[in-house]
Structure formats: C-alpha cells, structure tokens
C-alpha cells in the first residue's frame, strides 16, 4: 500500500462509541452503568467518558474501563471475559489501535420483576 501524505485523526469519542455499542450488543449485559462522578470528570486530560465507560489514550494505546449492569443468571466471569475479548477485537479491527487493557466493572445485577 502506497503511503499518502497527511494524517488520520480519530476522536476519543469514537472509541467510546465503539466500546459502548460492542458491550451493549453482548448477551447478558443489561445496560451500561452511569456514575455521576465519572460523568463530572468527563474531559480531564486524555480521558473521555460516556455512559458506563471511561477511556484513556496514550499514544497509540488505549485503556478502557466499562461499568455494566448484568442480567440475572449469567456467569459473570465468563461474561466479563467475553466483553474484554469483543471490545478488544472491535477496537483493533475498526481503529487499528493497541488495547492496553479492558477492565470490566460489574456494578449490579438486574432482576426482572414479573411483567418487566
């Protein structure tokens, strides 16, 4: 592939969107958790925050923290590992960045009440 002069810039918010959509698409994830502390610290340094996600970019490496509420009756360890794998794959394939870490924080379990 021939090199073409110029740059390609990917906004950190793109990484937030990729990680959120990938996580929400995994069976067993009920929803992303919202933490007002993370939301209040939205744009500090290289850190970007969305609902249930915190991203830190250093050079061509990204560290992702995901905060999720899971469905009842799921194996949380297996689900956490699947989230790590799928989010890493999505970021590498779509953006080409190296993923330093995907930290999954399971903050609650959603228990459906009859009729919900």
C-alpha positions, 0 to 999 in steps of 0.5 A, spaced: 500 500 500 502 506 497 503 511 503 499 518 502 501 524 505 497 527 511 494 524 517 488 520 520 485 523 526 480 519 530 476 522 536 476 519 543 469 519 542 469 514 537 472 509 541 467 510 546 462 509 541 465 503 539 466 500 546 459 502 548 455 499 542 460 492 542 458 491 550 451 493 549 450 488 543 453 482 548 448 477 551 447 478 558 449 485 559 443 489 561 445 496 560 451 500 561 452 503 568 452 511 569 456 514 575 455 521 576 462 522 578 465 519 572 460 523 568 463 530 572 470 528 570 468 527 563 474 531 559 480 531 564 486 530 560 486 524 555 480 521 558 473 521 555 467 518 558 460 516 556 455 512 559 458 506 563 465 507 560 471 511 561 477 511 556 484 513 556 489 514 550 496 514 550 499 514 544 497 509 540 494 505 546 488 505 549 485 503 556 478 502 557 474 501 563 466 499 562 461 499 568 455 494 566 449 492 569 448 484 568 442 480 567 440 475 572 443 468 571 449 469 567 456 467 569 459 473 570 466 471 569 465 468 563 461 474 561 466 479 563 471 475 559 467 475 553 466 483 553 474 484 554 475 479 548 469 483 543 471 490 545 478 488 544 477 485 537 472 491 535 477 496 537 483 493 533 479 491 527 475 498 526 481 503 529 487 499 528 489 501 535 493 497 541 488 495 547 492 496 553 487 493 557 479 492 558 477 492 565 470 490 566 466 493 572 460 489 574 456 494 578 449 490 579 445 485 577 438 486 574 432 482 576 426 482 572 420 483 576 414 479 573 411 483 567 418 487 566 
